[in-house]
Amino acid sequence: MEVKSVLTRVLFSGALLLSVCMAPAMAGDISNPREGLPTIVFDATNFAFESVMDGDLVTHQYTFKNTGAHDLEIKQIKTS
């Protein structure tokens, strides 16, 4: 009996969560909230260096452009 009660609660909670998440999607607002925002587009997103000796300095330039309607501000860059 207890397993049935737990299963009922899980199913009810799942249905409630699904209905809460689906309500905004079904509201009919199809506008794009990101429209006009700055958008960065890269020509290439990765580069494989050839063999490098320990201590050698290597560099590579990435080409990108802002395809959005507003200024693009780059606040941080991370490398790997």
PDB file with SEQRES, HELIX, SHEET and CRYST1 records, atoms N, CA, C and O in Angstrom:
SEQRES   1 A   80  MET GLU VAL LYS SER VAL LEU THR ARG VAL LEU PHE SER          
SEQRES   2 A   80  GLY ALA LEU LEU LEU SER VAL CYS MET ALA PRO ALA MET          
SEQRES   3 A   80  ALA GLY ASP ILE SER ASN PRO ARG GLU GLY LEU PRO THR          
SEQRES   4 A   80  ILE VAL PHE ASP ALA THR ASN PHE ALA PHE GLU SER VAL          
SEQRES   5 A   80  MET ASP GLY ASP LEU VAL THR HIS GLN TYR THR PHE LYS          
SEQRES   6 A   80  ASN THR GLY ALA HIS ASP LEU GLU ILE LYS GLN ILE LYS          
SEQRES   7 A   80  THR SER                                                      
HELIX    1 AA1 GLU A    2  ALA A   25  1                                  24    
SHEET    1 AA1 2 ILE A  40  PHE A  42  0                                        
SHEET    2 AA1 2 PHE A  64  ASN A  66 -1                                        
CRYST1    1.000    1.000    1.000  90.00  90.00  90.00 P 1           1          
ATOM      1  N   MET A   1       0.814  -1.201   0.000  1.00  0.00           N  
ATOM      2  CA  MET A   1       0.000   0.000   0.000  1.00  0.00           C  
ATOM      3  C   MET A   1       0.851   1.257   0.000  1.00  0.00           C  
ATOM      4  O   MET A   1       0.506   2.242  -0.653  1.00  0.00           O  
ATOM      5  N   GLU A   2       1.971   1.232   0.732  1.00  0.00           N  
ATOM      6  CA  GLU A   2       2.827   2.400   0.831  1.00  0.00           C  
ATOM      7  C   GLU A   2       3.498   2.716  -0.518  1.00  0.00           C  
ATOM      8  O   GLU A   2       3.662   3.888  -0.859  1.00  0.00           O  
ATOM      9  N   VAL A   3       3.879   1.708  -1.270  1.00  0.00           N  
ATOM     10  CA  VAL A   3       4.503   1.907  -2.574  1.00  0.00           C  
ATOM     11  C   VAL A   3       3.527   2.614  -3.512  1.00  0.00           C  
ATOM     12  O   VAL A   3       3.923   3.500  -4.269  1.00  0.00           O  
ATOM     13  N   LYS A   4       2.274   2.230  -3.465  1.00  0.00           N  
ATOM     14  CA  LYS A   4       1.262   2.855  -4.315  1.00  0.00           C  
ATOM     15  C   LYS A   4       1.089   4.330  -3.947  1.00  0.00           C  
ATOM     16  O   LYS A   4       0.905   5.170  -4.828  1.00  0.00           O  
ATOM     17  N   SER A   5       1.146   4.643  -2.667  1.00  0.00           N  
ATOM     18  CA  SER A   5       1.015   6.024  -2.208  1.00  0.00           C  
ATOM     19  C   SER A   5       2.204   6.869  -2.673  1.00  0.00           C  
ATOM     20  O   SER A   5       2.033   8.008  -3.110  1.00  0.00           O  
ATOM     21  N   VAL A   6       3.398   6.304  -2.576  1.00  0.00           N  
ATOM     22  CA  VAL A   6       4.602   7.019  -3.006  1.00  0.00           C  
ATOM     23  C   VAL A   6       4.555   7.234  -4.519  1.00  0.00           C  
ATOM     24  O   VAL A   6       4.877   8.322  -4.995  1.00  0.00           O  
ATOM     25  N   LEU A   7       4.164   6.226  -5.267  1.00  0.00           N  
ATOM     26  CA  LEU A   7       4.069   6.334  -6.717  1.00  0.00           C  
ATOM     27  C   LEU A   7       3.043   7.392  -7.114  1.00  0.00           C  
ATOM     28  O   LEU A   7       3.274   8.160  -8.049  1.00  0.00           O  
ATOM     29  N   THR A   8       1.923   7.437  -6.417  1.00  0.00           N  
ATOM     30  CA  THR A   8       0.896   8.436  -6.693  1.00  0.00           C  
ATOM     31  C   THR A   8       1.438   9.840  -6.442  1.00  0.00           C  
ATOM     32  O   THR A   8       1.183  10.750  -7.231  1.00  0.00           O  
ATOM     33  N   ARG A   9       2.173  10.022  -5.369  1.00  0.00           N  
ATOM     34  CA  ARG A   9       2.751  11.334  -5.066  1.00  0.00           C  
ATOM     35  C   ARG A   9       3.773  11.749  -6.117  1.00  0.00           C  
ATOM     36  O   ARG A   9       3.798  12.906  -6.536  1.00  0.00           O  
ATOM     37  N   VAL A  10       4.614  10.811  -6.545  1.00  0.00           N  
ATOM     38  CA  VAL A  10       5.620  11.113  -7.560  1.00  0.00           C  
ATOM     39  C   VAL A  10       4.946  11.504  -8.872  1.00  0.00           C  
ATOM     40  O   VAL A  10       5.334  12.492  -9.496  1.00  0.00           O  
ATOM     41  N   LEU A  11       3.952  10.748  -9.291  1.00  0.00           N  
ATOM     42  CA  LEU A  11       3.245  11.051 -10.532  1.00  0.00           C  
ATOM     43  C   LEU A  11       2.518  12.388 -10.447  1.00  0.00           C  
ATOM     44  O   LEU A  11       2.529  13.163 -11.403  1.00  0.00           O  
ATOM     45  N   PHE A  12       1.890  12.659  -9.314  1.00  0.00           N  
ATOM     46  CA  PHE A  12       1.192  13.932  -9.139  1.00  0.00           C  
ATOM     47  C   PHE A  12       2.185  15.098  -9.177  1.00  0.00           C  
ATOM     48  O   PHE A  12       1.924  16.120  -9.812  1.00  0.00           O  
ATOM     49  N   SER A  13       3.325  14.939  -8.493  1.00  0.00           N  
ATOM     50  CA  SER A  13       4.345  15.996  -8.484  1.00  0.00           C  
ATOM     51  C   SER A  13       4.898  16.230  -9.885  1.00  0.00           C  
ATOM     52  O   SER A  13       5.112  17.374 -10.285  1.00  0.00           O  
ATOM     53  N   GLY A  14       5.128  15.169 -10.621  1.00  0.00           N  
ATOM     54  CA  GLY A  14       5.622  15.288 -11.982  1.00  0.00           C  
ATOM     55  C   GLY A  14       4.622  15.992 -12.889  1.00  0.00           C  
ATOM     56  O   GLY A  14       5.002  16.841 -13.697  1.00  0.00           O  
ATOM     57  N   ALA A  15       3.343  15.642 -12.758  1.00  0.00           N  
ATOM     58  CA  ALA A  15       2.311  16.293 -13.563  1.00  0.00           C  
ATOM     59  C   ALA A  15       2.196  17.772 -13.211  1.00  0.00           C  
ATOM     60  O   ALA A  15       2.016  18.607 -14.097  1.00  0.00           O  
ATOM     61  N   LEU A  16       2.297  18.097 -11.937  1.00  0.00           N  
ATOM     62  CA  LEU A  16       2.226  19.487 -11.500  1.00  0.00           C  
ATOM     63  C   LEU A  16       3.413  20.274 -12.036  1.00  0.00           C  
ATOM     64  O   LEU A  16       3.242  21.391 -12.526  1.00  0.00           O  
ATOM     65  N   LEU A  17       4.605  19.713 -11.950  1.00  0.00           N  
ATOM     66  CA  LEU A  17       5.806  20.371 -12.458  1.00  0.00           C  
ATOM     67  C   LEU A  17       5.707  20.576 -13.968  1.00  0.00           C  
ATOM     68  O   LEU A  17       6.054  21.643 -14.475  1.00  0.00           O  
ATOM     69  N   LEU A  18       5.242  19.575 -14.674  1.00  0.00           N  
ATOM     70  CA  LEU A  18       5.088  19.681 -16.118  1.00  0.00           C  
ATOM     71  C   LEU A  18       4.093  20.769 -16.494  1.00  0.00           C  
ATOM     72  O   LEU A  18       4.336  21.530 -17.430  1.00  0.00           O  
ATOM     73  N   SER A  19       2.989  20.852 -15.787  1.00  0.00           N  
ATOM     74  CA  SER A  19       1.993  21.874 -16.118  1.00  0.00           C  
ATOM     75  C   SER A  19       2.504  23.279 -15.812  1.00  0.00           C  
ATOM     76  O   SER A  19       2.196  24.219 -16.545  1.00  0.00           O  
ATOM     77  N   VAL A  20       3.271  23.433 -14.753  1.00  0.00           N  
ATOM     78  CA  VAL A  20       3.832  24.739 -14.418  1.00  0.00           C  
ATOM     79  C   VAL A  20       4.869  25.160 -15.460  1.00  0.00           C  
ATOM     80  O   VAL A  20       4.939  26.336 -15.818  1.00  0.00           O  
ATOM     81  N   CYS A  21       5.666  24.224 -15.947  1.00  0.00           N  
ATOM     82  CA  CYS A  21       6.687  24.538 -16.942  1.00  0.00           C  
ATOM     83  C   CYS A  21       6.091  24.764 -18.327  1.00  0.00           C  
ATOM     84  O   CYS A  21       6.636  25.547 -19.105  1.00  0.00           O  
ATOM     85  N   MET A  22       5.011  24.110 -18.644  1.00  0.00           N  
ATOM     86  CA  MET A  22       4.414  24.221 -19.971  1.00  0.00           C  
ATOM     87  C   MET A  22       3.561  25.477 -20.129  1.00  0.00           C  
ATOM     88  O   MET A  22       3.373  25.950 -21.250  1.00  0.00           O  
ATOM     89  N   ALA A  23       3.050  26.020 -19.046  1.00  0.00           N  
ATOM     90  CA  ALA A  23       2.164  27.185 -19.132  1.00  0.00           C  
ATOM     91  C   ALA A  23       2.813  28.369 -19.851  1.00  0.00           C  
ATOM     92  O   ALA A  23       2.179  28.936 -20.742  1.00  0.00           O  
ATOM     93  N   PRO A  24       4.041  28.773 -19.515  1.00  0.00           N  
ATOM     94  CA  PRO A  24       4.644  29.891 -20.242  1.00  0.00           C  
ATOM     95  C   PRO A  24       4.880  29.577 -21.724  1.00  0.00           C  
ATOM     96  O   PRO A  24       4.762  30.461 -22.573  1.00  0.00           O  
ATOM     97  N   ALA A  25       5.211  28.326 -22.031  1.00  0.00           N  
ATOM     98  CA  ALA A  25       5.470  27.945 -23.410  1.00  0.00           C  
ATOM     99  C   ALA A  25       4.210  28.001 -24.261  1.00  0.00           C  
ATOM    100  O   ALA A  25       4.281  28.254 -25.464  1.00  0.00           O  
ATOM    101  N   MET A  26       3.069  27.768 -23.647  1.00  0.00           N  
ATOM    102  CA  MET A  26       1.810  27.757 -24.379  1.00  0.00           C  
ATOM    103  C   MET A  26       1.082  29.096 -24.313  1.00  0.00           C  
ATOM    104  O   MET A  26      -0.065  29.199 -24.749  1.00  0.00           O  
ATOM    105  N   ALA A  27       1.735  30.117 -23.774  1.00  0.00           N  
ATOM    106  CA  ALA A  27       1.082  31.405 -23.598  1.00  0.00           C  
ATOM    107  C   ALA A  27       0.877  32.133 -24.920  1.00  0.00           C  
ATOM    108  O   ALA A  27       0.106  33.091 -24.979  1.00  0.00           O  
ATOM    109  N   GLY A  28       1.550  31.698 -25.979  1.00  0.00           N  
ATOM    110  CA  GLY A  28       1.353  32.306 -27.281  1.00  0.00           C  
ATOM    111  C   GLY A  28       2.327  33.423 -27.596  1.00  0.00           C  
ATOM    112  O   GLY A  28       2.239  34.018 -28.671  1.00  0.00           O  
ATOM    113  N   ASP A  29       3.249  33.729 -26.703  1.00  0.00           N  
ATOM    114  CA  ASP A  29       4.230  34.776 -26.954  1.00  0.00           C  
ATOM    115  C   ASP A  29       5.372  34.164 -27.750  1.00  0.00           C  
ATOM    116  O   ASP A  29       6.182  33.416 -27.203  1.00  0.00           O  
ATOM    117  N   ILE A  30       5.440  34.480 -29.040  1.00  0.00           N  
ATOM    118  CA  ILE A  30       6.464  33.890 -29.888  1.00  0.00           C  
ATOM    119  C   ILE A  30       7.573  34.881 -30.226  1.00  0.00           C  
ATOM    120  O   ILE A  30       8.403  34.609 -31.093  1.00  0.00           O  
ATOM    121  N   SER A  31       7.592  36.020 -29.553  1.00  0.00           N  
ATOM    122  CA  SER A  31       8.644  37.004 -29.830  1.00  0.00           C  
ATOM    123  C   SER A  31       9.987  36.457 -29.367  1.00  0.00           C  
ATOM    124  O   SER A  31      10.054  35.642 -28.447  1.00  0.00           O  
ATOM    125  N   ASN A  32      11.048  36.909 -30.010  1.00  0.00           N  
ATOM    126  CA  ASN A  32      12.401  36.475 -29.674  1.00  0.00           C  
ATOM    127  C   ASN A  32      12.987  37.440 -28.650  1.00  0.00           C  
ATOM    128  O   ASN A  32      13.266  38.589 -28.992  1.00  0.00           O  
ATOM    129  N   PRO A  33      13.182  37.007 -27.401  1.00  0.00           N  
ATOM    130  CA  PRO A  33      13.699  37.916 -26.382  1.00  0.00           C  
ATOM    131  C   PRO A  33      15.142  38.349 -26.636  1.00  0.00           C  
ATOM    132  O   PRO A  33      15.583  39.354 -26.078  1.00  0.00           O  
ATOM    133  N   ARG A  34      15.889  37.612 -27.467  1.00  0.00           N  
ATOM    134  CA  ARG A  34      17.287  37.955 -27.749  1.00  0.00           C  
ATOM    135  C   ARG A  34      17.424  38.833 -28.989  1.00  0.00           C  
ATOM    136  O   ARG A  34      18.537  39.207 -29.359  1.00  0.00           O  
ATOM    137  N   GLU A  35      16.325  39.162 -29.626  1.00  0.00           N  
ATOM    138  CA  GLU A  35      16.378  39.953 -30.852  1.00  0.00           C  
ATOM    139  C   GLU A  35      17.028  41.307 -30.592  1.00  0.00           C  
ATOM    140  O   GLU A  35      16.638  42.028 -29.674  1.00  0.00           O  
ATOM    141  N   GLY A  36      18.008  41.640 -31.396  1.00  0.00           N  
ATOM    142  CA  GLY A  36      18.690  42.914 -31.266  1.00  0.00           C  
ATOM    143  C   GLY A  36      19.871  42.907 -30.309  1.00  0.00           C  
ATOM    144  O   GLY A  36      20.650  43.860 -30.300  1.00  0.00           O  
ATOM    145  N   LEU A  37      20.027  41.869 -29.509  1.00  0.00           N  
ATOM    146  CA  LEU A  37      21.147  41.798 -28.577  1.00  0.00           C  
ATOM    147  C   LEU A  37      22.448  41.546 -29.340  1.00  0.00           C  
ATOM    148  O   LEU A  37      22.417  41.015 -30.450  1.00  0.00           O  
ATOM    149  N   PRO A  38      23.581  41.918 -28.762  1.00  0.00           N  
ATOM    150  CA  PRO A  38      24.849  41.616 -29.419  1.00  0.00           C  
ATOM    151  C   PRO A  38      25.020  40.105 -29.560  1.00  0.00           C  
ATOM    152  O   PRO A  38      24.701  39.347 -28.644  1.00  0.00           O  
ATOM    153  N   THR A  39      25.522  39.679 -30.704  1.00  0.00           N  
ATOM    154  CA  THR A  39      25.709  38.253 -30.968  1.00  0.00           C  
ATOM    155  C   THR A  39      27.080  38.062 -31.598  1.00  0.00           C  
ATOM    156  O   THR A  39      27.373  38.635 -32.647  1.00  0.00           O  
ATOM    157  N   ILE A  40      27.924  37.251 -30.951  1.00  0.00           N  
ATOM    158  CA  ILE A  40      29.267  37.020 -31.469  1.00  0.00           C  
ATOM    159  C   ILE A  40      29.252  35.775 -32.355  1.00  0.00           C  
ATOM    160  O   ILE A  40      28.688  34.745 -31.984  1.00  0.00           O  
ATOM    161  N   VAL A  41      29.879  35.881 -33.533  1.00  0.00           N  
ATOM    162  CA  VAL A  41      29.968  34.765 -34.475  1.00  0.00           C  
ATOM    163  C   VAL A  41      31.436  34.603 -34.851  1.00  0.00           C  
ATOM    164  O   VAL A  41      32.065  35.541 -35.340  1.00  0.00           O  
ATOM    165  N   PHE A  42      31.983  33.403 -34.621  1.00  0.00           N  
ATOM    166  CA  PHE A  42      33.382  33.107 -34.925  1.00  0.00           C  
ATOM    167  C   PHE A  42      33.497  32.418 -36.278  1.00  0.00           C  
ATOM    168  O   PHE A  42      32.621  31.641 -36.658  1.00  0.00           O  
ATOM    169  N   ASP A  43      34.589  32.705 -37.016  1.00  0.00           N  
ATOM    170  CA  ASP A  43      34.884  31.968 -38.242  1.00  0.00           C  
ATOM    171  C   ASP A  43      35.242  30.520 -37.904  1.00  0.00           C  
ATOM    172  O   ASP A  43      34.845  29.603 -38.622  1.00  0.00           O  
ATOM    173  N   ALA A  44      35.990  30.309 -36.814  1.00  0.00           N  
ATOM    174  CA  ALA A  44      36.349  28.980 -36.321  1.00  0.00           C  
ATOM    175  C   ALA A  44      36.427  29.069 -34.805  1.00  0.00           C  
ATOM    176  O   ALA A  44      36.820  30.101 -34.262  1.00  0.00           O  
ATOM    177  N   THR A  45      36.056  27.993 -34.118  1.00  0.00           N  
ATOM    178  CA  THR A  45      36.042  28.031 -32.648  1.00  0.00           C  
ATOM    179  C   THR A  45      37.160  27.221 -32.006  1.00  0.00           C  
ATOM    180  O   THR A  45      37.294  27.217 -30.783  1.00  0.00           O  
ATOM    181  N   ASN A  46      37.964  26.533 -32.816  1.00  0.00           N  
ATOM    182  CA  ASN A  46      39.101  25.822 -32.226  1.00  0.00           C  
ATOM    183  C   ASN A  46      40.251  25.787 -33.224  1.00  0.00           C  
ATOM    184  O   ASN A  46      40.059  26.019 -34.418  1.00  0.00           O  
ATOM    185  N   PHE A  47      41.435  25.496 -32.726  1.00  0.00           N  
ATOM    186  CA  PHE A  47      42.638  25.434 -33.552  1.00  0.00           C  
ATOM    187  C   PHE A  47      43.580  24.414 -32.928  1.00  0.00           C  
ATOM    188  O   PHE A  47      43.821  24.443 -31.722  1.00  0.00           O  
ATOM    189  N   ALA A  48      44.105  23.526 -33.738  1.00  0.00           N  
ATOM    190  CA  ALA A  48      45.047  22.512 -33.250  1.00  0.00           C  
ATOM    191  C   ALA A  48      46.461  22.920 -33.648  1.00  0.00           C  
ATOM    192  O   ALA A  48      46.783  22.963 -34.836  1.00  0.00           O  
ATOM    193  N   PHE A  49      47.302  23.217 -32.670  1.00  0.00           N  
ATOM    194  CA  PHE A  49      48.699  23.552 -32.930  1.00  0.00           C  
ATOM    195  C   PHE A  49      49.455  22.282 -33.308  1.00  0.00           C  
ATOM    196  O   PHE A  49      49.106  21.182 -32.879  1.00  0.00           O  
ATOM    197  N   GLU A  50      50.499  22.454 -34.122  1.00  0.00           N  
ATOM    198  CA  GLU A  50      51.398  21.342 -34.424  1.00  0.00           C  
ATOM    199  C   GLU A  50      52.211  21.045 -33.167  1.00  0.00           C  
ATOM    200  O   GLU A  50      51.980  21.658 -32.125  1.00  0.00           O  
ATOM    201  N   SER A  51      53.142  20.129 -33.249  1.00  0.00           N  
ATOM    202  CA  SER A  51      53.995  19.797 -32.103  1.00  0.00           C  
ATOM    203  C   SER A  51      54.751  21.043 -31.644  1.00  0.00           C  
ATOM    204  O   SER A  51      55.296  21.795 -32.452  1.00  0.00           O  
ATOM    205  N   VAL A  52      54.769  21.238 -30.340  1.00  0.00           N  
ATOM    206  CA  VAL A  52      55.408  22.413 -29.749  1.00  0.00           C  
ATOM    207  C   VAL A  52      56.388  21.939 -28.688  1.00  0.00           C  
ATOM    208  O   VAL A  52      56.076  21.048 -27.898  1.00  0.00           O  
ATOM    209  N   MET A  53      57.571  22.537 -28.674  1.00  0.00           N  
ATOM    210  CA  MET A  53      58.568  22.205 -27.654  1.00  0.00           C  
ATOM    211  C   MET A  53      58.209  22.939 -26.359  1.00  0.00           C  
ATOM    212  O   MET A  53      57.665  24.043 -26.388  1.00  0.00           O  
ATOM    213  N   ASP A  54      58.517  22.320 -25.248  1.00  0.00           N  
ATOM    214  CA  ASP A  54      58.248  22.921 -23.953  1.00  0.00           C  
ATOM    215  C   ASP A  54      58.943  24.278 -23.849  1.00  0.00           C  
ATOM    216  O   ASP A  54      60.148  24.382 -24.080  1.00  0.00           O  
ATOM    217  N   GLY A  55      58.192  25.301 -23.508  1.00  0.00           N  
ATOM    218  CA  GLY A  55      58.749  26.632 -23.365  1.00  0.00           C  
ATOM    219  C   GLY A  55      58.557  27.513 -24.589  1.00  0.00           C  
ATOM    220  O   GLY A  55      58.757  28.725 -24.503  1.00  0.00           O  
ATOM    221  N   ASP A  56      58.173  26.940 -25.733  1.00  0.00           N  
ATOM    222  CA  ASP A  56      57.931  27.730 -26.939  1.00  0.00           C  
ATOM    223  C   ASP A  56      56.678  28.576 -26.768  1.00  0.00           C  
ATOM    224  O   ASP A  56      55.707  28.142 -26.147  1.00  0.00           O  
ATOM    225  N   LEU A  57      56.702  29.767 -27.311  1.00  0.00           N  
ATOM    226  CA  LEU A  57      55.535  30.647 -27.304  1.00  0.00           C  
ATOM    227  C   LEU A  57      54.767  30.439 -28.596  1.00  0.00           C  
ATOM    228  O   LEU A  57      55.329  30.584 -29.682  1.00  0.00           O  
ATOM    229  N   VAL A  58      53.501  30.104 -28.493  1.00  0.00           N  
ATOM    230  CA  VAL A  58      52.666  29.924 -29.685  1.00  0.00           C  
ATOM    231  C   VAL A  58      51.448  30.826 -29.577  1.00  0.00           C  
ATOM    232  O   VAL A  58      50.945  31.076 -28.481  1.00  0.00           O  
ATOM    233  N   THR A  59      50.980  31.310 -30.709  1.00  0.00           N  
ATOM    234  CA  THR A  59      49.797  32.180 -30.723  1.00  0.00           C  
ATOM    235  C   THR A  59      48.900  31.795 -31.891  1.00  0.00           C  
ATOM    236  O   THR A  59      49.329  31.144 -32.844  1.00  0.00           O  
ATOM    237  N   HIS A  60      47.659  32.211 -31.790  1.00  0.00           N  
ATOM    238  CA  HIS A  60      46.699  32.023 -32.880  1.00  0.00           C  
ATOM    239  C   HIS A  60      45.647  33.117 -32.764  1.00  0.00           C  
ATOM    240  O   HIS A  60      45.197  33.436 -31.663  1.00  0.00           O  
ATOM    241  N   GLN A  61      45.260  33.685 -33.885  1.00  0.00           N  
ATOM    242  CA  GLN A  61      44.224  34.714 -33.881  1.00  0.00           C  
ATOM    243  C   GLN A  61      42.900  34.107 -34.319  1.00  0.00           C  
ATOM    244  O   GLN A  61      42.834  33.373 -35.305  1.00  0.00           O  
ATOM    245  N   TYR A  62      41.849  34.424 -33.573  1.00  0.00           N  
ATOM    246  CA  TYR A  62      40.499  34.021 -33.940  1.00  0.00           C  
ATOM    247  C   TYR A  62      39.776  35.231 -34.516  1.00  0.00           C  
ATOM    248  O   TYR A  62      39.848  36.329 -33.964  1.00  0.00           O  
ATOM    249  N   THR A  63      39.083  35.026 -35.621  1.00  0.00           N  
ATOM    250  CA  THR A  63      38.342  36.098 -36.259  1.00  0.00           C  
ATOM    251  C   THR A  63      36.867  35.957 -35.887  1.00  0.00           C  
ATOM    252  O   THR A  63      36.287  34.875 -35.982  1.00  0.00           O  
ATOM    253  N   PHE A  64      36.274  37.072 -35.463  1.00  0.00           N  
ATOM    254  CA  PHE A  64      34.865  37.049 -35.102  1.00  0.00           C  
ATOM    255  C   PHE A  64      34.225  38.373 -35.470  1.00  0.00           C  
ATOM    256  O   PHE A  64      34.911  39.356 -35.745  1.00  0.00           O  
ATOM    257  N   LYS A  65      32.892  38.384 -35.470  1.00  0.00           N  
ATOM    258  CA  LYS A  65      32.171  39.627 -35.724  1.00  0.00           C  
ATOM    259  C   LYS A  65      30.895  39.646 -34.895  1.00  0.00           C  
ATOM    260  O   LYS A  65      30.393  38.603 -34.476  1.00  0.00           O  
ATOM    261  N   ASN A  66      30.387  40.837 -34.667  1.00  0.00           N  
ATOM    262  CA  ASN A  66      29.140  41.041 -33.942  1.00  0.00           C  
ATOM    263  C   ASN A  66      28.023  41.159 -34.973  1.00  0.00           C  
ATOM    264  O   ASN A  66      27.994  42.103 -35.762  1.00  0.00           O  
ATOM    265  N   THR A  67      27.108  40.198 -34.963  1.00  0.00           N  
ATOM    266  CA  THR A  67      26.004  40.233 -35.916  1.00  0.00           C  
ATOM    267  C   THR A  67      24.744  40.828 -35.299  1.00  0.00           C  
ATOM    268  O   THR A  67      23.705  40.892 -35.956  1.00  0.00           O  
ATOM    269  N   GLY A  68      24.825  41.261 -34.052  1.00  0.00           N  
ATOM    270  CA  GLY A  68      23.670  41.857 -33.376  1.00  0.00           C  
ATOM    271  C   GLY A  68      23.564  43.345 -33.657  1.00  0.00           C  
ATOM    272  O   GLY A  68      24.412  43.929 -34.331  1.00  0.00           O  
ATOM    273  N   ALA A  69      22.515  43.941 -33.132  1.00  0.00           N  
ATOM    274  CA  ALA A  69      22.237  45.355 -33.382  1.00  0.00           C  
ATOM    275  C   ALA A  69      22.900  46.288 -32.361  1.00  0.00           C  
ATOM    276  O   ALA A  69      22.936  47.500 -32.572  1.00  0.00           O  
ATOM    277  N   HIS A  70      23.423  45.742 -31.264  1.00  0.00           N  
ATOM    278  CA  HIS A  70      24.038  46.566 -30.219  1.00  0.00           C  
ATOM    279  C   HIS A  70      25.511  46.233 -30.078  1.00  0.00           C  
ATOM    280  O   HIS A  70      25.981  45.223 -30.601  1.00  0.00           O  
ATOM    281  N   ASP A  71      26.244  47.093 -29.366  1.00  0.00           N  
ATOM    282  CA  ASP A  71      27.672  46.889 -29.153  1.00  0.00           C  
ATOM    283  C   ASP A  71      27.920  45.595 -28.382  1.00  0.00           C  
ATOM    284  O   ASP A  71      27.189  45.256 -27.452  1.00  0.00           O  
ATOM    285  N   LEU A  72      28.963  44.888 -28.789  1.00  0.00           N  
ATOM    286  CA  LEU A  72      29.376  43.658 -28.125  1.00  0.00           C  
ATOM    287  C   LEU A  72      30.502  43.991 -27.165  1.00  0.00           C  
ATOM    288  O   LEU A  72      31.522  44.545 -27.575  1.00  0.00           O  
ATOM    289  N   GLU A  73      30.333  43.664 -25.906  1.00  0.00           N  
ATOM    290  CA  GLU A  73      31.346  43.932 -24.890  1.00  0.00           C  
ATOM    291  C   GLU A  73      31.916  42.608 -24.406  1.00  0.00           C  
ATOM    292  O   GLU A  73      31.191  41.775 -23.862  1.00  0.00           O  
ATOM    293  N   ILE A  74      33.218  42.416 -24.606  1.00  0.00           N  
ATOM    294  CA  ILE A  74      33.896  41.197 -24.160  1.00  0.00           C  
ATOM    295  C   ILE A  74      34.519  41.481 -22.804  1.00  0.00           C  
ATOM    296  O   ILE A  74      35.421  42.310 -22.692  1.00  0.00           O  
ATOM    297  N   LYS A  75      34.040  40.797 -21.780  1.00  0.00           N  
ATOM    298  CA  LYS A  75      34.496  41.071 -20.415  1.00  0.00           C  
ATOM    299  C   LYS A  75      35.517  40.055 -19.923  1.00  0.00           C  
ATOM    300  O   LYS A  75      36.298  40.358 -19.020  1.00  0.00           O  
ATOM    301  N   GLN A  76      35.527  38.850 -20.502  1.00  0.00           N  
ATOM    302  CA  GLN A  76      36.440  37.826 -20.012  1.00  0.00           C  
ATOM    303  C   GLN A  76      36.733  36.836 -21.128  1.00  0.00           C  
ATOM    304  O   GLN A  76      35.862  36.513 -21.936  1.00  0.00           O  
ATOM    305  N   ILE A  77      37.964  36.363 -21.160  1.00  0.00           N  
ATOM    306  CA  ILE A  77      38.383  35.352 -22.124  1.00  0.00           C  
ATOM    307  C   ILE A  77      39.047  34.221 -21.356  1.00  0.00           C  
ATOM    308  O   ILE A  77      39.876  34.463 -20.479  1.00  0.00           O  
ATOM    309  N   LYS A  78      38.682  32.979 -21.685  1.00  0.00           N  
ATOM    310  CA  LYS A  78      39.302  31.813 -21.062  1.00  0.00           C  
ATOM    311  C   LYS A  78      39.937  30.968 -22.145  1.00  0.00           C  
ATOM    312  O   LYS A  78      39.366  30.794 -23.221  1.00  0.00           O  
ATOM    313  N   THR A  79      41.115  30.443 -21.864  1.00  0.00           N  
ATOM    314  CA  THR A  79      41.806  29.559 -22.787  1.00  0.00           C  
ATOM    315  C   THR A  79      41.907  28.176 -22.187  1.00  0.00           C  
ATOM    316  O   THR A  79      41.713  27.981 -20.987  1.00  0.00           O  
ATOM    317  N   SER A  80      42.209  27.235 -23.031  1.00  0.00           N  
ATOM    318  CA  SER A  80      42.394  25.867 -22.522  1.00  0.00           C  
ATOM    319  C   SER A  80      43.603  25.230 -23.172  1.00  0.00           C  
ATOM    320  O   SER A  80      43.927  24.080 -22.878  1.00  0.00           O  
TER     321      SER A  80                                                      
END                                                                             
